[in-house]
């Protein structure tokens, strides 16, 4: 046999960890003295035995990359590659590599090898000739399949670009999971409590998954030689990860002693049916080997089997394929099997498999992916990097945080890159990006992969699917616990929307989970949307779509406006505003909801003061700006704010409202001075000087108060004269308290001039109500900024009424009617 001759031609004596391989072209005379031959060459080489290649791979994973190793040892990459392929390497270099990787190597082993005797004839083959047979067989198959693997798996599609690009250096890290999340029996209240403690997009993504474990390189995980179940969200990079593995193995950089095979399970449904879903027979056909040769490779564990998309095979075929994978893994424990599947898509756990989760992109990965994307698409490294940096600068702006939180998987980051590549900017409306992302998952994702899901759900149009998702999103979002569904609850909603029975609704739920992963099972019989962003978008879609139905829409927008002061609804308001052709009705409904908040607690007294103090002032600012500045000054000069920096939230909201409504250097200077006063930890007497000398003229120049500023200056100057008398004994605690009391006297002069005594007394008791009211007003401004269209007359009237007491608003309505 050819393999037999190859073994005999490559004479070597194996012992322990390595093979000793003399440098020669071919030994012409097999019966020649072995000792003479061994001493004939002084430039002897060493190489790893095939059975120890996996140990070297494991050691490399702990060290770093082959490039790092080559640089560390100052050797060529070719030498390092030969070492990990099991090819001969010069003795000195071989020993240096072993030492650096901490691979066990004893000089005595080499001595034993030198004293050994070779076979003396063709009838006396080496003791491990079977290893030579399997080595030759593996290399033969690897060589035959090399180009096909390169062609089939060497490229990847980039969404938004109608072509494939080289796989390149892109790979996905994984997080180790102790157990599959849907197998956990967490109670709904426990999951809600975990999320409530940190209500963010990131904590939502981790519901039911526990704490994120340490990131481990995907290639390092392979070095453990365990079977892996790689789970992850749609588009998280599971397929790309397997492509990376098979390409590295094909190049000899990873597990060069094994034959790699990547099987797309959706293709295996048809191809595998011809061999009764037998993996062994399928491989035999693919490799064009005999049954005995295939069995030999499998028995010796010389195969790396990669199975992609377990969730993509459903029904009886899916059950049969899952059963076959389990049987195959049991039958050939030495073969490494890696399977990918969507998170929470399995009904039963695979024994003898370690479960790992494809990690979301962190900032470093997102930056690297974007650079790779633009270089590949533009075909110009310098131009691609420049475009990527421009894109990343925008992506990591605070205003684009919600987009950044969503673009944490390759598929959605690719979509974001494509949008920027085509337009030179992000969508002016984030809702457009979310719309395309949902369309990608609802239709294009499965269509591009030629996947057909359960017939009950697949017959619905994309629009109908989106309407169903929106119905579910609103039903849950309107509740206090707005993210987690009990299974019976969500099945009831599905049945209500589609007009079907409970059993059919359960089948629809499972189909929705399997098709696009927008709904996932967080724990047993506890469901949610996969991303909070998608739930927010679907909720907004429902409000915006119903609005187009005339009178029914007006009622719906009133219901939405009722939540104007609830923080979890903020993104829903923004997205709804973007989707409305004209946001005027929504803005007016929000204004009405805000006005109802103004009658809570002592807020009416505050609004009465702000209006009466500024109503007759002759300054050139809009009345609403005058009221805002008045309230800002009242908060900033409050004793608790001056001494303890209380009321920060109210001050921040007021400052934000002022800047959004009116950009004025003059106003900004006043705000800056007051911020310095409130935030200063300087000596009390310095605050007195601030209050008496610098703040007064600035406020007077704004002309927003009807106040006798000359009398205020006179009273403050009289108090200021007394300050130095106390400063002499400043370092004593008693004197410091005296100075604090003196500042309070100065503030009292301000309070009397501005008629603030009663308002200050109640301010701290109404801080929460005031903060809530101001937040709601800021939401009105923020939605106006995002509106595609709003009547100018409507907006001017809203600003005219903003921060007015209800009584004044009603009075003006009556006057206008008359």
N, C-alpha and C positions, 0 to 999 in steps of 0.2 A: 504494500500500500504506500501511497505517496507520503501519508503522514508518518508511516513507519520509517521510511527512508530519511525523512526530515529529522526524526529523532536520532537516528544513527549518525547522520551527518553532523549533528550538533552535539558532539560528545561533551558531557559535563558530569561532574560528580557533585551531588548535592548533599549538604549536611547542615542541620540547624537552620540558621536564619537566611543564609545567602547561598548563591551558586558561585563557584569559582570558575571563570570562563576565560581560558587563554585567548590571546588575540591571534587569530589565524583566519585564513580564508576557508580552507577545508582540509581535513586530515585525509591524505590519500590512502594511507595504509592503516586500516583499523587495528590490526594486530600489533602495531608498533609499540615499543616500550612506553608505558604511561609515564614512568618516572623520568625517562629521558626527555619526553615531550614537555613535562612540566618544568624542567630545569632549562629547557631550550630557550624559553622566553622570559625575559626579566620584566617586561612591561605588562604583567598580569592584570586583568580587570575583574571586578566583582559586580554582581547584580543581585537584586532581590528575587527570591523565589516567588512564584505566583501566589502561593498560599499566604505569603506575608505582605502582599501589596496593600491589602485593606488596613493593616496596622500602620503602614506608612501614610496612607490617606488620612487616617485618624490623627496621627501625629502632626501632619501638615495643617489640618483644620484648627488645631490648638495653637499652632505657630502663626499662621497667617496665610498668605498666598505664595504661589511659586515665584512670583516676581520679587516678593519680599525676601524669600529665602535666597534667591540668586544674588540679589543686591547685598545681603548680609554676608554671604560667603565669597563675594566677588567672583562668581562663576557665571558662565553663560547660561541663558535660559534653555539652550539645547541640552546641556549636560543635566540640568535639573529635570527636564522632561524625560530624558532617557532613564534616569533613576526611577521615576514614578511609573514608567512603562515596563519596568523589569528588564531593560536592556543593559548591556555591559557598560560600566563606567570605570575609569581609571581608579586603581586601588586607593590612592591617597585622597582623591576627591570623594570616593564612596564613603570612606571612613569619616571624613569631615562632615558630610551630610548627615550620617548616622549620629554623630556626636551632637550636632546642632539640634536635631530632632529628638534627641534622647532615646534613640532606638538601641536596644541591647545588642552589643557586638563584643565578643570576646576573642582576643588574639589566638587563644588555644583552639578555637574552632577552625581558624585558617590553617593551623599546623596539622590538625587532624585531616583536613581536606587534602593537604599536600602529600600526606603519607598514604592516602587511600590508593587502592589499586583499581584500574579501569577494567572494563570487561575485555576479555581476551579474544572473543570471537563474536560473530554475528548471532550465534546460538545462545549467547550469554548476555542478554541486554541489561541495561541499568536497572536497579531495583525499583525505580520510580518511573518506569517507562509509560505507565498509564497516565501519569501527570503530564508527560511530554505529549501524549495523545490528546488529552483534553486541552492543553495549551495550544497545540497546533490547530485543533478544531475551533476553538474560540477565536483565534487570530484570523483563521480562514473566513469565518462568518462575519467578523467585524470588518475585515477588508472588503468583503463583497457588499455589505450593507452601508458602508461609509457614505458613499455619494448620495444614496437614496435618503438617508437620515438628514444629510446636509440640505438636500433639496426640499424635503417635506417639512422640516422643523426649524430651518435656519432663518426664517423670516416671521414677522408678526404684523398684523394689521394695526393701523393707527386710525382711530375714529375721527371722522371729518375729512380724511384724506383717502381718495379712492385708489390706494395702492398699498402694497406691503413694503416694509423696510427691514433691513437686517436686524436680527435679534440683538446684536451688539452686546454691550456690557450690562444691560438691564437685568436685574434679578430682584426677587422679593424676599425680605426677611420674614421669619415666622416667630410667633409667640407660642410657647408651649402651654397647652391646656391640660390640667389634671383630669378633667372629665368634660364630656360634651355637655354644653349648657342645657339643652332640652331634656337631658336625663336627670337634671337636678330637680328636687321637689321643693323649690322655694315657694313660699306663700306670696300671694300678690301684695299683701301689706308690707312684707319685708322688702320686696323689690321696689315698691313705691317709696318707702322710707329711704332706701339707699339713694334713689334718684333725687328725692326732695332735698337731701342734704347738700347737693351741688347740682342745681338745675342748669346744665350746660349741654351742648350738642355732644361733647365727648362722653360725659357720664351717661347720656341716653344710649349711645352706641354700645356701652359696656353693660347695660342692664342684663342681668342673668349670666354674665360671663365672668363675674368676679374681677379681682384686680388684675390689671395687665401685667403679665410676667415679663421677665427679662427677654429682650430681643436676642435671638440667636441666629447666626447665618444659616440660610437654608441648606447650603452645602455642608456646613458643619453638622447639622442634624443627620444628614445621610451617613456620616462617618460612624455613627453608632450601630449601623448595619441592622436596624430594627425596621419592621414593617410600619408604614406611616399612613394615617388617614389625614389628609391635608384639607381642612375645611376653611371656608371663607365666604364673604358676601359676593353677589354677582359682580363680575368685573374687577375683582380684587387682585387678580393676577395669578390664579391657580394654574391655568393652562400655560402661561408664560413661564412659571416656575418649573413645570415639567419639561418644557422645551429647553430651558436652560440646563437642566440636569442631563437630558439625553444628548445635548450638544457637547457638554463638557466630557461626558463619558465617551462619546464618539471621537473626540479629539485626543483622548488618552490622558486628559488632565484629571479624570475622576474615575475610579474603579475600572482601570484599563484591563483588568483580568476578567471582566464580565461582558456579556453581549447585551447591549441596551435595546429595549423595545418600548415604544410609546404607542399605546392603543387608545384611540378615541372611542369611548364606549357607545356613543350614538351610532358610529359606523359598525361597531361589533354586533349591534342588534341584528343587522342583515348578514354581515359576513360570518358572524359566529353561529348563526342559525344553521348554516350548512355543515358545521362540525359539532352540532348539538351543544354549542357554547363551551366546548372543551378548550381550555387555554392551551393545553399541550398540543393538540392537533392543529390549532390555529397557528401556533409558533412553528410547528413542523412544516406547514405549507408556506409560511412567510419566508422561512430560512432555506427551504428546499433541501432539507436534511432527511435522513432516514429516521424511523421511529427510535432506533437504538441510539443514534447520535443525539437526537433531541433529549432523550431520557438521560443520557450521560451528562449533558450540560446542566440539566435541571437537578439531577441527583447531587452533582458536585457544587451546586449553588453558584454556577458561573453565569447567571442571568440576572439582569436588572429589569424588572417589569414595572412599567409606569402606565396607570390606567386613569384616563381623564374623563371626568364628568359623570360620576355615578348618579347624580340627581337628574341627568338628562335622559335616563332610561326609566320608563315608568311601566305600570301595569304588570302583567304576567312576565313579559320579557325582562323588566327591571328586577323582579323577584328572582328569576332564574339566574340572571347574571350575578346578582349579589351573592346568591347561594354558591355559584361556581367560584367566585373569588375567594370566599371563605374556605371552600374545599381545597382549592389550589394552594392557599397559604398554609393549610394544615399538612398537606401532602409533601410540600417542598419547603421545609422550615429554613433551609440554607439560602433559598432565593429571596432577595429583597424585593418587596412589593410596595409600591406607593400608589395610593388612590386619592383622587381629588373629589370633593363634593361640596355643595353649598352648605353653609352653616345651618344647622337644625333641619336638614332635609332627610335624615335617616330615621327609620322606624325602629331599628335595632342596632345595637353596638357591635362592631367587629372585634372579636376576641383576637389576641396576639397582635394588635395594632396599637401603636402610640398615636394619640390624637394631637395634632398641631394646628394652630390657627394662623392663617395668612394675616400678617399685621397690616394695619393701615399705614399709609405713608407718613413718616415724620417729616420735619422741615428739610432735613438733609436729603432724604430720598426724593421729596417733591422737587427740590431744586435740581438734583441730578437727573430726574426723569424729564423735567422741562428742557434742560440743556440737551439731553439726548434727543428729545422729540424734535426740537427746532433744527438741530444739526442734521438729523436724518431727513426731515421734510425739505429743508432749504438746500441741502447738498453742498453747503458751504460752512466750514467749521467756524470761521471768524464771524461771518454774518449770522449764523445760527446762534452762537453764544451771545452776540449783541442783542438779538431779538429776544432770547430767553431772559436775559437780565432785565430788559424793559418789561417783559411780561411778569417776572417775579417781583419786581418793584411794585407793580400795581396789585398783584395778588396778595402781598403781605401788608398792604395798607390796612389800617384799622377799619375803614369804611367797607372793605371787602371781606371782613372776617367771616360772614355767613357763607360766602362762596368758597373761601378757603377751608372752612369746616366740612363742606360737602365734597370738595375735590381731594379726597384722601384715598381714593382708589384709582388705579390706572385708567379705567374706562372713563370716569368722570373728569379726571385731570386731563386726559386726552381731549375730551369734548371742550373743556375750557381753553386749552391750548389752541384748538382748531378755530374756535370763535375769535380769539385774539389775532390769530394768523390771518384770518379772512377780513376782519374789520379794523384791525389796529387798535382795538379797545375792547373792553368787556361790554356785554349788552348793557345798554343804558337802563334796561329793566331786568332785574335779576329773575323775575318771573319767567322771562323768555328762556333763560338758561335752564331753569328747573323744568319748564315745559318740554324742552328738547331732551333733557335727561330722562324724564319719565317716558317719553315716546321711545327713546332708545331701549329702555328696559321693558316696556310693554309690548313692543312690536319688533323693532329692528334687531335687538340682541338675539332673540331666539330665531328670527328669520335668517339672520346672517349665519347662524350655526346650524340651520336646517333642523331645528328642534320643533316637534309638535307635542304640545302638552295635552292634558286631559280634555276630552271632547266637550265636557259640560261647560267649561270656561272658555275654551278657544273660539267658540262660535260668537262670542260677544265682540262687538267692534271696539276699537281702541277708545273711542269716545264714550261708549257705554261702560267700559272697564274703568275709565277715569271718573265717570259719574258715580260708579259704585264705590270706588276708593274715597271720593269726596264725601259721599254720604256717611261712610264709616268714620272718616276723620272728624266731621262736624259733630256727629253723635257723641264721640268720646271727648272732643275738645271742650264741649260745653259743660262738662262735669268738673267737679273740683279735682278729682283724680283723673287727669286728662290724657294719659299715655298708655295705660295697660288695659287690655280687654280680657275678661274671662272668656273661655271658649264658648260657653253657652250664650253669653252676651253677644259676641261677634257673629255667631251663627244666626241668632235671632235677627240682628240687623240685616244680614245678607238675605235672609228669607223675606224680610219685610220689603226690601228694595226690589228684589227680583220676583216676588210673588210666588215663591216656591216653598216646599216643605223643609223641615229641619234636617232631614237626612240628606236631601239634595244640597242644602246650604253647606253642610259639612264637606261634601265633595268639592264644592266650589272653593271653599276656604283652602283645602289642601292643594287644589289646582293653582290658586293664586300664589301660594307659598312656593310651589315648585316652579312656576313659570318665570316670575320676575323678582322674587325675593323682597318685594316691597312690604309684605307682611311676613313676620317671622315669629316662631314660637320661642319665647324667651325662657320659659320653663314649662313643665308639664301643664298643658291646657291654659297657659297664660300667653297672650299674643300682644304684639304692638307693630307699628310701622318700623321698618329697618332704620330709617333716618328721621329724626324729628323735623328736619327741613322739608321732607316730602309730606309729612302729615300737615305741617303748616301750609304748604302750597296747596294741598288738596282741600283743606278747610277754606282757604281764600278763594280757590276756584269755585267752590260751591256758592259762596256769597256773591261773587262776581257774575257767575252764570245765571243765577236766579234773578239777579238785578235786571237782566235783560228782558225779563218777562213782565215788565210794566209794574202795576200796582203791587203785585206779590213781592217784587224786588224791594220796594220801599219799606215794606214791613220787615223784610229780612235784614236790610241795612240798619234799621232801628235796633234790631236784636244784636247785631254786631257792635254798634256804637255803645251799647250798654256795658261792654267790656273795656272801654277806653282807658280805664285806670288800672287794668290788670296786666302786669308785666309779661306774663306768658303769651298774651295775645298780640304783643307788639309786632312781630314779624307777619302775623296774619293781616293786621291792618295795612302794613306796608305793601304786601303782595296784592291784597285786594285793590288798594288804590292804584297800583300799577296796571292791573288788568281791566279797570273800568275805563270806558271811553271818555266819560265825564265824571269826575269825582265830586261834583258840587253837592249832590244829595247826601253822600256819605259824610262830607265835611260838616254840613248843616246838622245832621243827626249826631255827630260827635260833639258839636258845640252844645246841643241841647243836653246831652248826657253830662258834659262838664258843668253846665250851669246848675244841674241838680246837685252836684257835689259841693257847690258853694254855700249851701244852706246847712252844711254839717257843722256841728259844734259852734265855735266862736268865729268861723271864717267870715260870716256876714259883717261883723264889726271891723275886721281887717279890711275888707273890700270897701266898706263905707269910708274908713279913714283914708285909704289910698285915693279914692275918688274925690272926697271933699278937700283933701290937701292939695290936689293938683288941678282940679277942675277949672279954676279961674286963672291959672298961671299962663303967662303970655309967651312961653318958649316956643321954638319952631318945631319941636318934636311932636309926633303923633300922640294923641291922648293915651293910647295903650302903653307907649314907651314911658311916658311920664308916670303912669301908675306902677309900671314895673320897677323903674329906678327908685321911686318912693319906697316901695316894699323892700327893695334891695338895701337901701340905706337904713331903713328901720331895723332890718335883721342884722346888718353889719355893725350897727352902733349899740346893739343890745349888750348889756353888761356880761351876760354869759358867753356871748360870742367873743367879746373883747378879751376876756380873761381866760376862757376855757376852750375857745374855738368850737362851741356848740353851734347848732343850726346850719352846719356845713351843707347838708343835702338841699335845704331850701335855698341857700345862697347860690349853690351850683345851678339849680334849675332856673332861678331868676336870671343869673348871668347868661345862661345858654339862650333863654328866650329873648333877652335884650339883643344879643349879638345876631340872632337869626332874623329878627324883625328890622333892626336898624344898625347898620355898620357906621359908626361914628368915632373918629379919633378922640374927640372931646369926651364922649361917654366912656370910652375905653380907658382914658387917663384917670377918670374918677374911680372906675371899678378897680383899676390897678392899685391906686392909693389905698382904697378901702380894704383890698385883699392883703396888702402889706400890713395894714393896721391890725387886722383880725389875726393874721398868721404870725405876727411878731411876738417873740419871747423876750423882747428888750425890756429895759427898766420902765416901770410905770410912768416916770416923769417924761420919758421920751414920747410915750403915747399921748400925754397931756399936750405936748407941743404940737404933735400931729393934729390932734383934735381941734386945737385952738388956732393954729396958724395956717396949716396947709389944706385941710379938708373944706373949711368954710368957704374960701373964695371959689374953689372948684365947683361946689354945689350951687353956689350963688350964680355963677356964670351960666349954668344950664337953664335957669329960669323955669324950673318945674314945680316949685313950691310958692304958695302965697304966704311967705314968712317974712317977718321983720329981721333981716339979716344984720342990720346995723346994731340992733339991740342984742342979738346973739353974740356978735363980735365983742361988744362992750362987756357983756357978762363973762365971756370966756377969758378975755384979757385980764379982768380983775382976779379971776381964780389963778391964772397962770403966774401972776406976780408972786403968789404965795408958795409956789413949788420949790424954789431953791432953799427956803428956810428948812424944809424937811429933808432935803437930799443929803445934808451933812452927815446924818446918822443912818444912811441907807442900809448899811450892812447888817444892822440889827433887825432881827425878825419882827420885833414890835414896830419898828419904823417902817418896814416893808408893808405891813398890814395897814399902817396909816396911809401909805402912798396908794395902795389899792383902793382904800376908801375915798381918797382924794380924786382918783380917776372916776369913781362912781359919781362924785359930785359934779364933775365936768359933764359926764354923760347925762346926768339929771337936767342940766341946763339945756342940753340938746333936746331931751324928751319934752321939756316944757315948751320950748320954742316950736317943736313940730307936733305938739298935742299928742304925744305918744304914751303917756303914763299908763293908761288903762290897757292899751294894746300890749305893752311890754309885760305887764303882769300876767296876761293870759297866753303869751306867745309860746312858751315852752309847753304848756298844756295842750296846745293845738298844733304842735310841730308836725305830728304825723298827718293830720288832716290837711294842713297847708301843703306839705310835701306831696301828698297824693293829688291834690288839686292842681298844683303846678306841673306835675308829671303829665297829667291828662291834657293840660294846655300845650305842653311841649309836643305831645303826640299829634295834636291838631296841626301844629306848624310842620312837623316832620312829614305827615301825610300830604300836606299841601305841596311840599317840596318834591314829592315823588309822583304827584298826579300828572297824567298825560295832559289833562285839560281840566280847568276849573274857571267858572265865570268870574271875571274881574270884579264885577259888581257884588257877587256873592262873597268873595274873599275880603273886599274892603269892608263890607258890613260885619263880617265875623271879627275882623280886627277892631272895629269900632266898639263892639260889645265885649271884647275879651277883658276879663278881670273887673267887670262892672258888677255891682250887687244886683240881685234879681229885681229888687224894687225899682231901681233906676232903669233897668232894661224894660220892665213892664210900663213904666211911666213914659218912656220914649215911644214904645209901640202905640200907646194910647194917643199920644200927641200926634204921631204920624197918621193915625187913622182919622183923627179929627181934621 
